[in-house]
């Protein structure tokens, strides 16, 4: 199924569900269509027929809004989502000129027994985020209470990029945006209030950890670290040795899109214009880290791309 959210001329949001054929192409008419003003985020339980959405009620009480985490039942035959249940509500600041916060669903653990969400906030001087886990009942879809895993806050123009993969949390840290060689990568066990990294990579271990920014491969075995020339160096995570090492392989991309769910395909772009851009597709050998250049596809406008996995 393909799930689509689109605005009408009056900026009302509408939600559609389409069947797809054997090639993944959507087929009309939609099996479901409804107005969904305020829908912020939507994630599907990878092991059961549940979906979790974040909705936002417009401003009230000054610059605040109520974000709700809702659970839906997904019909496996039609793709329709029904039976919404509010799991939790959050009253957050949403002042575009001051503190602006949002709730996001980050994802699930591999067995879908935990759901991860985050409250992420920005303002003129600082930004930060708090990450939580919730137990997930695989039979009913019910969620347990928030349990904090990690939080960060930065007032120096820095940023932390958090990735939950397997039983680990990858934290790619840029303390500020005006010094070179002070970045680092920490890998933590994914447990409540995690604070002691299993592995910490700085310039002493690997140049890329301190000078580049990066992405984590879905396997958790590789980091793709971008240098100032927009070359993504591929580095291997050797957890048992508590080190990250260069593989000698790389991929040239100005913009790095998603990985395929199994990590064997990479998507990105090196060129484009106001009317669209070319997406370059690469194959990735998860055993050797070798990259093979594939074809390209043209994406009109500024449309994002997503990857799917057929079971």
N, C-alpha and C positions, 0 to 999 in steps of 0.2 A: 504494500500500500504506500501511497504518497500522501503526506500531510502538508497542507498549504494554508498559510495565513495571508490574506490580502486586504488592503484598504479599498473602500469605495470612494466615490467623489466627495462624500461628507466626512471622510476619514474614520468611518466605522470599520472595525476589524471583523472579517468574516473567516470562518474556519471551514476547510473543505477536506474530504477524504476521497481519494481516487484509488480504484484498483489499478494494478500494473500488469502488463503482459509478461511473457517469458523473457523479454529484453529489458524489463524495468520501465517501459514507457507507460505513462498514465493513460487510463481509459475512462471516457465519460459515459454517462453523467456521473457526478459524485455520489458516493453511497451515503454521505452526510454533508450537510451544509448548515451552519448556524452562526449567529453573531456572537463574537467573543471579545468585546471591548475590554481592554486591560490585561489580556494574556501576555505574559512576560517571558515565559520559558516553558519548554515541554520536553520531557525525557521519558523513554520507555524502558520498563523493567526488562532486562535481557533474558530473564529466565521464566517469566510468567506474563499473564495477560493484564498488566497494569500499566498505567501512564501516570506521571506526576507533573503537575503544571504549577507555575507561579503566576498568580494574577495580582494586579495592582488596582486598588480603588483610587480614583483621582484625589488631588490635594484636598485636605480639609484641615482645620485647626492650624491655619498658617501654612508652613511648608513641611507638612508631614503627610504620609500616605500609608495605608494598610496593605501590606503584602500578605497573600494567603498561599500556603502550600496545599494543593488539592490532589487527591487521588481519584483516578478514573478507572473504570473497567473497560478493557478493550475487547471487542468482539472479534475473534480470530477469523470469522467467515466474511465479515463485511468491513472490518477495520474501524467501525464506529466506536467512539468513546462515550460512555454513559455513566450514570450513578456517581456523580461528583461528591466527594466527602472532604470537608476541610480538615486537614491534619494539624495545621498550626497557623497562627496569625502573628505578624510582626508589625509594629508601628515604627516606621523609619523616617529619618529626615530626608527630604528630597528637594532641597533648595539648590537650584542650578548655579546660583551665585555664591553659595556657601557650602555647607556639608550636604553632599548628595549621595545617598546610599541605595542599594538594591539587594534583593535576595536572588540567588541563583542556585539551581540544582547542578552540582558538579559531576555526578555520576554514581556508579555502583562499584562494589567490590566484585571480583570475578564470579563468585557464587551467588551474587545478588541477595546477600543476607544483610547488607548494610547499604544505605543511601547516604550520599555526601552532599551537603549544601554549604553555602557560604554567604555571609553578609559582607559586601564590598563597599567601601566608602571612599569618596574623593572630596577634597575641598581645595581652597586656594593655596594652602601651605602644606598640607599633609595628605597622605593616602594610606590605606591599610585594608586588611581583611581578616575575618575570623572564620575558620573552617570547622565544620561539625560533622559528626556521624550520627546516624539514627539506625537502630535495628529495623529490619524489614521482615515481616511475616510472609513467607513465600506462599502460604495458603490463602490468606485474606488480603494481603497487600498493606496491612496496617503498619504504621511507623511508630517507633518508640520515641522518647524525648531526645532533644539535642544534647550531645555530649561533645564538648569542645576538644578538637584535636590540636589546633595550632592557630596562632594569630600573629600578625606583624603590623607595624605602623612605622611610617617613614616621613620625616619632615625635611629631607635634604634632596629632594628630587630623585630619590631612588625608587626601586621596585623589587618585588619578589614574585617569581612565577612558580606557582605550586602545581604539581602533577601527582595524582594518586594512581599508582600502577602496581598491580599485585598486592603484596603486603607492605609496600614501601611508599614513602612520600618523598618526592624529589623537589628540592627548593633551590631554584636558580636565582641568585641574589645579585642585584646591582645597587650597592649602597648609595651612590649618587650618580648624576649624569655629567659631572665635570672633572672627574679624575680617571686616570687610566691605571689598569693593573690591580684594582682592588675588588673586582668581582670574585665570587666564589660559588661553588656548588656543594650543597649539603644533602645527604641522603639519610632519612630517618626511618625507623620502624613506624608503621601506620597504626598507632595506638593512641588512646586519649592522652591529651596534654603531653605529646611527644616533645622531648627537649634535648635528647642526647643523640647526635648523628652517628650512624654506623660508619660513614665515610664523609670526609670533608676534603674538597679539592680546591687548592689555591694555586698561585703561580709556581710555588715550589714543586708541585706535582705535575702540573700541565699548564702550558701557556694559555690555552684556550679557556680554561676555567676562570682565569683572571681578566682576560682581555675581550672575550667574546660574549655574545648572548645566544641562547639556544632553545632547542626543543628536545623532548624526550620521546624516544621510539616507543610504540605500544608494547613491545616486549620488555621494556625496562633495561635492556642490555646495551643500548647505544644512546649517545647524545649527539645531536646535530648542532654544532656550534658555529654561528655565523661570524665571520671577521669583517673588517671594514671594507673589503672588496666584494662583499656579498657572496662569498664562497662559504658553503657549509662544510666544515671539517667534521668527519664522522669519527667519534671517539667511543671506545668500548669501556663499559662498566665492568670491572672485575671485582665483584663484591667480596669474594672469598679472600682476595689479596688486598682488599681495602684500598683500591686505586682505580683511577681512570686513565687510560692510555690512548694515544693516537693510533688509528688503524692504517693511516696512509691514504685512505679513500676520502673523497669529497664529492660534492654536487654543487654546480653553479646556479644559484637562483636568487633573483632580487626579492622575490616574495615566495614564501613557503606556505603551501596550503595544507590540507589534511593528509594524513596517511590513510591507506586502506585499513579496515579493522584488523586484518591479520598482519599488517606491517610490511607486506611484500610490494606495495606500490606507493610511490611518492608523487605528489602533485604540487606544482608551483608555476611561477611565471617569470619571464625575463623581459618581456616587452608588452606594450599595449598603448592605448590611446583613450580619448574620452568616449569613443564609441564602443570600447570593449578591450579585451586582452586575450592573449594566447596562453592556454594552460599547457605546460610541458609535463609529460608523464614519464616517470622513471620506474624501472624495476629495481627491487632491492633484495639482495640475498641475505637473509637473516642469519645465516651461518658464517659467511665469509665477509660480510659488509660490502660486497662489491655492488656497484651501481651500474645499471644498463639503461642508456637513453632510449626512450620510446617515441611515440608520436605526439602530436599536439592537437588541441581542439580550441575553437574560437568561442569565447563566452561574451555575449553582447553586454554593453553597459557596464555597470559595476556589480552585476549579480554575483552572489557568493556561490561556492560549490560545496557539495556535501558528498560523502561516500556512503555506500550501502553494502550490506553483506547478505547474500542469499543462503538460506539454510536448506 
